[in-house]
Structure formats: structure tokens, C-alpha cells
């Protein structure tokens, strides 16, 4: 800012670079300082004069860097790349380390401890339920590796990668942070221990993208046996293409919950956590990082939520009530930001993915705008789709890929929450329209990518008006026809009023399905519902003198729900 126009335009203030380095220098990477650029320019000028005076070739033949020099360069690039992720919307709000359970190790370990040892471990498979912090763990492990200087962590969000044509390593080398590093350089360094690929979100890939990733990972492990792999996924997607040690994310301890609350909201956070601990249903929720941070984003005087769906609904509501964000959204979307976000979420869910290319996002936004015009909610198409997308990124829960084209939600559960409104719409119509009911069964209830959206829709509608409760009951019975275990989760997440509507029919079906004294799938169904009305069928199994039978009953479901015992 202190330069005159002449000084700014003078050759002394310029530097001529190749395309890759020009992009890297213009990025926010702190590695490219003014001092470094001046050193580069001086070295180039000296080499030019030397070529004239001494009649030697220009540019001089580059010296081949040693393995140690390449390793140091890759570690600097990985640290710079992590700094780019840190500035992105998916970086965790809290620095409190999460706790993990590693197979074959009896005591839980922190993400910091795992980071210090990850380069010596065999490959790791990180498994957790929605919202438990898989991406946070990936970031914390990468951050710990950089801080301890024990290796080069390379993060690859698989959902974003699936929208690209590059291979895994090729997608990394396109980033500005890795400018000047070739595939050959990366292979040289990865031939020795220390390079760790952190692949986030195997569960976010559709079948074709999984096949691509499976081929890539198998090839990498064959070419570079020393490269470390850490991959995150959900319990329902364990078809990982390599053998590794399983790592499970543990719920947040009370101490961690309070520490995170203090870090994010101070005294207000402490009061919110105390209230949560004294509220049935919410105490369990705040042991899940996503729901804890969403709850902490709520105003202190806001009505207190009691379900997962309500926590996210309050979070979105509080975000949209922020004066600055509200103005941005109103100007760009006309107040229809929910319509655009729902359209994007539905498309990603139908595609069984968590990212969408910029081109597809523009088409989806244009389609949503045309629908608003067709239904007389907008007069005309006046706003360009890029302006709408920019507003959703800057003032809502949409985020851009760190260095590449593409858009996703801050967390997959936000995508699933917005998509749940399409599930609710179909549920309400399906009550009186057999064709829509068949579509609901075939395209939603029978597709795994819709599971969380279905459960959010059930939580919301089962606590709504009588029409919504009736739609919930019909959806549960339809769900039982498609997948009884999905119906069990729907029952667990629904309100008592809805259970009263379906209880007789469900009990009748279970009595025909279950063989008394046998550990069949009906037992898993009954435990998963959490309904005490099944205790007469479960009690003989849970109290059986044979350990294999009573332990089998306790372990029949993914998680035993003590609510089956009732209030007594």
C-alpha cells in the first residue's frame, strides 16, 4: 500500500513464474513470503547473467534433491495444505481431543496420542456413527502429525474426490500447497515410512466411486507398501479395500463435554450443558460432538430441544436469524434459501454422494428457481446461480472444497436433515396416494443413502399435528414391509402417540415372525425399538441361565436399549 503507481508497475516489483508456481504464490499459503520471492528472483537474475558471461546453458541444470530434502519439502507442503483446511468451514469448532478405542489396546487413547504413533501403526479403519466426529478425528490426527513432525499427513475428502477425474494422489498434487512437487517426488518420499493418507468418508461414496477408490487404493498399496492409510467410515459401510486395525470413536465424556462447552461459549456453555444433562433424551445426545456443538450454537433463551432433529433445526434457525447472514441470504435467495439447500441435499442423497460439482450445483439451483416461479413464489429468475451458491457458502451450511471445484454441506448430517423435508413431503402425500406410497417404498425406504433423512423426518412428523402423526404411522408400517430393522429405528425415534397407532399391528407381525426362545432377527427388532411392550418376549432370553443365550440377546442389536425394561 505504500508503493506509488510507478513503483508498483516497475520491473523491480515483478516476478515471472510458471503457471503452477504463480497459482501457489497467489494463494494464502504462508510459505511463499516476500523474502522467499526476492531470493528466487535474485537467483534467477544471477543465473541469467552467468549464462551470458560464462556462456553456460540457461536455466542451469537443476540439482536432484536428496530424499531428505524431498521429505522436508513434502512435510512443509502438508503443513501448508492443513492450514488451508483450517480456514475452511469443516474445521472443528473445538480443539479438545476426541477419544478412541483401538482394537487390541485395552485403554482408550486420544487423537493426539494416535497422531504420534500413526506412522508406526498398520493401516487404520476409523468407524463411528453419524455426528461422532470422524472428520474431526482425521483433522486432529493430521494436525498432531504435523505438530510432532513425525511424517507428512495428506488429507483426501473422498466425497469431494468422487466428483473429480483425478486419481487419489493426482487430486492432491493439483492443490496449490503442493506446487512444485511431482508424482515422482511423492512416490520417492512415500517409498519410506512417514507418508500417511487420511481418506475421509468411505461411506459417502456411491458404488461406482467405491470401485474407483478400491482400484486406486489397491494399486497404491502394491506400488508403495510403506505408505500409511487411515480411512473413516460408518458402521454400515465396512467394505474397506484393505485389512487394517479398527478404531472406534467413543462418546464424549462428561469432562470433555464441559471443556468443549467452556471453550466455545464460556459460562453460557456451562449452563447449556448443565441443562442438557438434566433433560431426558438430550443427555445422551450431547455425548455426540455434532449435536453438542449444534446445541452450543443455540441462544440461551431458546426453547430446549429433545431430539436430534430438533437440535439441528434450532441450529439452522439460529444461524438464519443472525442479522448479517439474514441480509446476505435475503438479497441473494429472496428468503428461499431452504428451497435451494433442500434441492441440493436431495440431489446428493439420490446420487449417494456428499459433494456436487459447481456445474451440477448451478443446474440444481436453476431448477429450484424455475420451480419457485412455476408455483408463483418468485416472479422471475433474476439472480444468477453463482450468486445464490456464494450466499449459501458465506452465510449458511454449504462449503466449498478446499482447493478444487465442488460443494458440500458442513456435515453430512446437515445434508440428511435438509433432504428429510423431501421424505416428509412424500410421507404426507403417500397417505392418500398409492402411487406415491409405492415410490416412497422403492426410492426412499429401500435406499440406504436415505436412512438418516427418514429418521429425521420421523422425529419431526411424529411430534407434529394429527396429519403428520398419521403419515408417520403409515411410513413405519411401509418401512416394516421393506426393512423391519429400519422400521425398528423409526419406532425408536418416533413419539408415543405414533406408537399407539401402530403398536397392535406391529406386535401381531412380531408374534408371527418370532420363534419363542430363539435368537432370531425379531429379537434384534424388538431390542432396537426400545419399546417395553416387547419385554414379555424378551425377558426369557435376557434372563436365560445359558450365557450364550442371554448375552446373545443383550448383543442382538447394534446398541442395547434399556428402555425395553420400561419405567419400572
Secondary structure, DSSP 8 states (H G I E B T S, - for coil): --S-HHHHHSGGG-----HHHHHHHHSS-TTS-HHHHHHHHHHHHHHHHHHHHS---SS-------HHHHHHHHHHHHHHHHHHHHHSTTS-S-----EEEETT-SS-EEHHHHHHHTTTS--EEEE--TTS-HHHHHHHHHHHHHHHTS-EEEEEEHHHHTTSSS-HHHHHHTSGGGTT--HHHHHHHHTSTTEEEEEE-GGG--HHHHHHHHHHHHHHHHH-TT-EEEEEE-TT----SS--EEEEE----HHHHHHHHHHHHTHHHHHHHHHHHTSTTHHHHTTSHHHHHHHHTS-TTS----SHHHHHHHHHHHHHHSHHHHHHHHHHHTT-HHHHHHHHHHHHHHTT-SEE-HHHHHHHHHHHHHHHHHTTS-SS--S-HHHHHHHHHHHSSEEE-SSSS-EEESSHHHHHHHHHHHHHHHHHHHTT-HHHHHHIIIIIIT-GGGHHHHHHHHHHHTTS-HHHHHHHHHHHHHHHHH-HHHHHHHHHHS-HHHHHHHHHHHHHHHHHH--TT---HHHHHHHHHT-GGGHHHHHHHHT-SSHHHHHHHHTSSSS--GGGG---
